[in-house]
Structures are given as C-alpha cells and as structure tokens.
C-alpha cells in the first residue's frame, strides 16, 4: 500500500501513515520529514485517481489548498530580506489605491497576519473575475474593512493571495507565481507550482471533496476537536462574514473546479498551489535551518524572526475560534488546547483545507509535510 523510505528511528511515522489508509479513509497521500536538513521519511501510497485506479507514485503532486499561503508569504519575506519590501510600512506607499475607507494605515504585516480586515468582498464578482488579477485587486482596494484594521485577526481565506500577492508584484515587478518559481522553487528544486504548467497535469492527483457530514463534524483522525458549531452554521448562511469569506468570489469554493486543468494553470496564490509532500518539507526545511539550505542562503535571521513571532492571537473574527498568526504563517494559539505544530514556540507553518499540512520547527530543526487528495475537515 505504501512505498518510499523511512530511516531507523522513525518507524512510527510509517506506521501511522499506513494506518491512515487502513482505517481512516485515506485515498492517496504522501508524507515527508526532514531533520537538520536531512530527509528521514519520504513515503507515498494509495490511489491518485479512483476512476482510472492510477496509483499515487513518487512523482504524484496534489493541490495543497492553504498550504500555498506559506509559499506566498515567503515571497514577501524574501523581498523584505533584500530591502525591497518593508513589512511595517503602510501599504499605500506601494499601492496607493488600497488606501480607501480607512485602510490608509494598513501595513503589509497586517496583510500577512490576517488583521488587515478585508477577508471578503461585499461586491458581486463577475464569473471570470477570480482569474483577472487587476480586477480583483481593484475590488479589494475599494473594499471597506470589516473591522478596524490591525485590531484583531480574522482569516483571509481567499483574499490573502491578492493582497499579499499585489505587494509582491509591486515590489518585485513580477507576478507572485513567477517570483516563487524563479526565486524559490527552481533554486530549491521543488516540485511545486502556483500556476501549473500544462505539461505537468498528468502528475496531479484528483481531489475528492469531503464526504457529506464530514466537514462540519469533529474528526479525531485529523488530530483535532470539533470546530465551533456557529462557524459551520454561518458558513451556509448568506450575509454572514464566514459565508462571505469562503464564497466571495463565488465558485472558488467548488472543489470540482480544482480538477480542471484550466483552473490549475491559474496563479491562485491563496490556495491553488500544487506540489508534493517532499517539496513542501524541503521548503520548510530551508526555514527550519535558519533560511539556508544546500549552501544557498535565502533569508536573513531578522526575516526568520518575523515567521516565528506571534503577531495576532485571539478569537478569530471569521472562524470564531482561537487562531494565531506570525507574518504569513499560522502558529499554535496561546489560548487554545489544540496543537498543530508541536510543543516548540518557534514552530510555524500552514495547514490546507481537507488535511494537507506543513510546518517548520526551528528549535529542533524539523520540517514536516503531509499531502492528501481525499478531503476531510
């Protein structure tokens, strides 16, 4: 059922991975773990496509949903490390149009830590809108904040990609997808894209939506308690912030669209990244080892500190549960019992809808990634 390798001392990871297929409904998945820059676990298994019975192989990649946000954030951090982007400067210095309706003092840091207060759009978005960059950033520039910016955090599920991505574009002169590929993916040798080349489509696993009743209930197999019932009630109630956040622009929440090659090719920089667990683990391994890997330094120590430092922590305005963010990455909230990144205060990362997950632990120099194609909570 599973293939790959697991070094002595890490057998428990292989056991748990195999158990996910035997008893917890996993269809296809890959897992990778590095310690001190060395890969100690790299496993894959299951089915990449149920219709054709194609197996998940070493070369299979999958949509990782909001794990993409870590890659998006890293692009901003690389520019900050080079002095091309000041995370504490007002956004309007690079993007004057954004300074409408009380957003004049929003900083790039607020965009990264989900306190910029534009998690959704009130305006109706045309059908082709999500794939037209200038159109979407124009709508966000004109949007009124949902709370006083900088005063609290609220998950920017879709809009994060356009806000942070626009700052990267203005600071670098390149789209975020292009910047990521040229400055991060190629130098690190990552099987990861934000905007998939057509010739890579045969490698992509088919994504399967969560089974009825699964998304809105507790799922101990994914390691967590039930989410607040009010959030799930609001998620299907038009006009609520939760509903607006995950349905504006309308259509991007439809999982079947992500199996369309034409959609995969679009640079959906908030949640459209496509890659493997080994690629994500290598990405976070670079961060876990102080911003350098294989003799190539990507980031300064000061920039790494932005990723490990909690900037926003409280009851999330969207999720209505405790969440915690550094600049662009999730951290374990000080007020929540649930632990997603272990015990180290220097751990950070980002989960993705359905169960994909990746993080770095700087204290123990560990990087971990898990990628799936059967979505759950």
JOUR-V847152 format. One record per residue. RES is the residue in one letter. OMEGA is omega in whole degrees, 0 to 359 (999 if undefined). D_FIRST is the distance of its C-alpha to the first C-alpha in whole Angstrom. Layout:
<<RES OMEGA D_FIRST> <RES OMEGA D_FIRST>>
This chain:
<<X 180 0> <X 179 4> <X 180 7> <X 181 11> <X 179 13> <X 183 15> <X 178 18> <X 182 20> <X 182 21> <X 183 18> <X 182 16> <X 177 16> <X 180 15> <X 180 11> <X 180 12> <X 179 13> <X 180 10> <X 180 7> <X 177 10> <X 178 11> <X 185 8> <X 189 9> <X 186 13> <X 170 14> <X 178 13> <X 178 11> <X 176 11> <X 183 10> <X 172 11> <X 180 12> <X 180 14> <X 182 16> <X 176 19> <X 176 22> <X 181 25> <X 180 29> <X 180 27> <X 176 25> <X 181 21> <X 175 19> <X 174 16> <X 187 14> <X 175 10> <X 180 9> <X 178 6> <X 188 6> <X 178 9> <X 180 12> <X 184 15> <X 182 15> <X 182 18> <X 184 17> <X 178 13> <X 181 13> <X 171 10> <X 184 10> <X 177 11> <X 185 13> <X 182 16> <X 174 15> <X 183 18> <X 174 18> <X 185 21> <X 177 22> <X 190 25> <X 167 27> <X 177 25> <X 183 28> <X 176 31> <X 178 30> <X 178 30> <X 180 33> <X 182 35> <X 177 34> <X 178 36> <X 181 39> <X 177 39> <X 178 39> <X 177 42> <X 180 44> <X 180 43> <X 181 45> <X 181 48> <X 180 47> <X 179 46> <X 184 48> <X 181 46> <X 179 49> <X 176 51> <X 179 52> <X 186 50> <X 177 53> <X 177 54> <X 186 51> <X 186 51> <X 184 54> <X 182 53> <X 186 51> <X 179 54> <X 172 55> <X 177 55> <X 179 55> <X 185 52> <X 184 54> <X 177 53> <X 178 50> <X 176 48> <X 177 45> <X 178 44> <X 175 44> <X 182 42> <X 183 39> <X 173 40> <X 175 40> <X 182 43> <X 172 45> <X 173 45> <X 182 44> <X 185 41> <X 177 42> <X 175 44> <X 182 47> <X 175 48> <X 182 46> <X 179 44> <X 188 44> <X 181 41> <X 186 41> <X 183 42> <X 182 38> <X 178 38> <X 190 42> <X 184 42> <X 178 46> <X 182 46> <X 179 43> <X 175 45> <X 177 48> <X 180 47> <X 177 46> <X 183 49> <X 184 51> <X 173 49> <X 179 51> <X 181 49> <X 174 48> <X 179 49> <X 184 51> <X 177 49> <X 185 48> <X 179 49> <X 180 45> <X 177 42> <X 190 40> <X 178 37> <X 190 37> <X 180 34> <X 190 35> <X 179 38> <X 183 37> <X 181 36> <X 181 40> <X 180 42> <X 180 40> <X 179 39> <X 176 43> <X 176 44> <X 181 42> <X 182 43> <X 181 47> <X 186 46> <X 184 45> <X 180 46> <X 174 42> <X 182 40> <X 179 37> <X 179 34> <X 180 36> <X 181 37> <X 182 34> <X 184 33> <X 188 36> <X 185 36> <X 186 33> <X 182 30> <X 179 31> <X 180 33> <X 182 29> <X 185 27> <X 168 25> <X 184 23> <X 181 25> <X 169 27> <X 193 30> <X 190 31> <X 174 28> <X 184 29> <X 184 29> <X 179 28> <X 187 24> <X 182 24> <X 182 21> <X 189 19> <X 176 19> <X 175 16> <X 178 18> <X 178 19> <X 182 19> <X 177 22> <X 180 22> <X 182 22> <X 178 26> <X 184 27> <X 189 24> <X 187 26> <X 180 29> <X 176 28> <X 179 27> <X 183 23> <X 181 23> <X 178 19> <X 172 20> <X 184 22> <X 177 26> <X 177 29> <X 175 30> <X 182 32> <X 181 35> <X 182 36> <X 179 39> <X 182 37> <X 175 35> <X 179 38> <X 183 39> <X 181 36> <X 179 37> <X 182 41> <X 177 43> <X 177 45> <X 181 43> <X 179 42> <X 179 39> <X 178 39> <X 184 41> <X 186 38> <X 175 35> <X 176 37> <X 4 39> <X 184 39> <X 175 38> <X 182 35> <X 179 33> <X 181 31> <X 188 30> <X 183 26> <X 179 26> <X 183 29> <X 174 26> <X 179 24> <X 180 28> <X 181 28> <X 178 31> <X 178 31> <X 183 28> <X 182 31> <X 179 33> <X 178 33> <X 196 32> <X 176 33> <X 184 32> <X 184 29> <X 180 28> <X 181 26> <X 181 23> <X 182 21> <X 176 18> <X 181 17> <X 178 18> <X 179 22> <X 179 22> <X 179 22> <X 176 24> <X 181 27> <X 176 27> <X 177 27> <X 179 30> <X 180 31> <X 181 30> <X 171 32> <X 178 36> <X 179 35> <X 178 35> <X 178 32> <X 176 32> <X 181 36> <X 179 36> <X 182 38> <X 190 37> <X 175 39> <X 177 42> <X 179 42> <X 179 44> <X 177 41> <X 180 38> <X 177 40> <X 184 40> <X 183 37> <X 185 37> <X 177 40> <X 181 40> <X 181 42> <X 184 42> <X 180 41> <X 178 41> <X 185 41> <X 182 39> <X 181 42> <X 184 39> <X 181 36> <X 175 39> <X 180 37> <X 170 37> <X 182 36> <X 182 36> <X 163 37> <X 180 38> <X 175 39> <X 181 36> <X 175 33> <X 173 32> <X 175 33> <X 181 33> <X 178 36> <X 184 39> <X 180 39> <X 179 36> <X 184 34> <X 179 30> <X 179 29> <X 189 27> <X 177 27> <X 187 28> <X 185 31> <X 176 33> <X 179 36> <X 178 35> <X 179 31> <X 179 31> <X 177 28> <X 173 27> <X 175 25> <X 180 24> <X 175 24> <X 176 21> <X 175 20> <X 187 19> <X 177 21> <X 179 23> <X 175 26> <X 175 28> <X 185 29> <X 181 32> <X 182 34> <X 179 31> <X 181 30> <X 170 26> <X 185 24> <X 174 21> <X 179 19> <X 184 16> <X 185 16> <X 171 15> <X 172 16> <X 184 16> <X 172 19> <X 181 20> <X 999 24>>
